Structures are given as C-alpha cells and as structure tokens.
Amino acid sequence: MLHSESLYPRDWFRIGRRDLNRARLLFGVSDLEGAAFYCQQAAEKHLKGYLLAQNWRLRRIHDLELLLNDAVAHQPEFERYRAQCQKITQYYIEDRYPFTVASPLTKDEVSESMNAADAIIAYVISLVGD
C-alpha cells in the first residue's frame, strides 16, 4: 500500500519530537553519527511543518538550507539559523552513505548541533504553535 505524506504541520512536529528524543538517546550511548542524523531529521521535520503551515507545497528534500530559504521568504528571522542548518544538513548524508574518509564527529560538535536544532524547533513552535 502506497502512503502519502501528511500535509498537517502537527503530524510533522510529532515525528520531529520523536526524532529529537532519538538523537538524545543515541547521544547518551555515544552513537554520535546516529544522534547527529536524528538531530537533522528533527530540524527538517519542524521546518517542513512550519512551511506547510504557510501553504508550502511539500517537497522531498533533506537539505535544511534549501528549506531555510523557503522559510526566510515567509519569516526573515529564520536567517539567523543559516550556519547551523548548513552544518546539520551534512549529518543526513554522512550517516547514510559510505565515504572513503569519514568525518569524525565529536561530542561537543553533536551537542552544539542538538542545541541548534532545539533552538530552530523552539522558534518554529513559537510561530506556529504545537
């Protein structure tokens, strides 16, 4: 059975919160790659939820910076998250595809990214509600 993705922001926020919880659990057991990946997923789902609340046409993209570009068009304050989105986007690719030279992650780096994802999520929720 083929499923279609929800166009309701709250559905995206619910899954995004679950992804952020997964990131925290994986961080707690020192699975930095897994934690970083779910950090990216949480931010992605919240940005998509925000955009859906703005009548955005859902697209299958994982690049947070591209999503941020669309969010900035509706709310210029999102611009303050550009550097974090550029960094966190890398985690989607790095955990999913083999590279000849892996980028080693540090606990501090992943912790900083999780804090950035928390900030993005809090900002989205402040604009749209939960």
N, C-alpha and C positions, 0 to 999 in steps of 0.2 A: 504494500500500500504506500503510495506516494503522499508525503506530508507536505503541507505548505506552511511557511513560517508565519507566525503571528505578526500582526501589524499593531498590536496593543503595547504601548510602552511598558506598562506594569509587568507584562509577561517577560520582557527583556530584562527589566530590573530584577525580577525574582531569580532568573537564571544567573544574572551578573553577580548578585549577592552570594549565590551558591558557589560560583567560581572564585570569588574573593575568599570565601571560607576555605575552599580547597587550597588556594595559594597559601593561606596562613598555616594550614595543617602540614602541607608539604615543606614549608619553610621550617616548621618546628622539628621535622625529622631530617633536616639538611638536604632535602631534594631541591636544590636551588633552581635547576632547569625547569622542573615541574611547577615550582612556585612562581617562577617568572612567567611561564606560559599562562597559567591561570590568572595571574595579575593582568596580563594583556587581554585575556578573554573578558575579564570583569569590566575593564575600561571600555573595550569595544562594545559590549552589550549595553552599557549605560549611554555611550554616545549614540548608538543606534536608537535606543529608546527615546532619548531626547529628540533626535531628528524625526522620528516617527510622530512624536507629539507636535512637530512643526509641519506635518503633512508631507514629509520627505518620502520619496519613492525608495523602498527597501532595495538595497544592492548587496550582493555577496562580495564584500571586500573585507579585508582584515587589517588594512593599513590605517592606523589611528590618525596619522597626519592627514590623509585624504578625508576621513570622517570629520576631523577637526576643521578642515577647510569649509566643509558644508555647515558645521555648527557655527563657525565665526560669521558666516553670512547672515545668520539669524541673531547671533549674540556675540558681538565683538570681544567681550570679556574672555571668551574661550581662548583667545590668542595667548594668554599667559601660560597655557599648558603645552605650548608647541614643543619645547625642548624635551619635556617628559614624554610626550606622545612619540616623538622621533625615536627616543631610546627604547621605550616599552614595545614599540612595534617590532623591533628586532627579535624579541623573545618568541614571537609566533613562528618565525622562520627557523630560528636556531634549534628549537626543540622538536621540530617536525622533519627536518631534512639533514642527512649526514653531510658533514663537511670534512675536508682533509685536515684542516686545523680548526679545532673547536675554540670558541671564545670562552675562556674561563670566567665564570661568574663568582663574585664574592658575596658574602652575606650582607655586607654594607650596601653594595650595589642593589641587590634584590630588595633589601629592606627599604632603601630610598625609593625604589620604584613602586613598592607596595604603598608607601606613604603618598606618593604622587597619584596612584590610582585611587586611593581613598579620597584625596582632595578633588579629583575630577568627578568622582561619584557623588561626593557631598554637594558639589556645585550643581551637577545635573539635578539632583533631588531638590535642591533649593529653588530651582527654576520650575520644575515640573510637578514636584510632589512625589510621594512614594506610592 
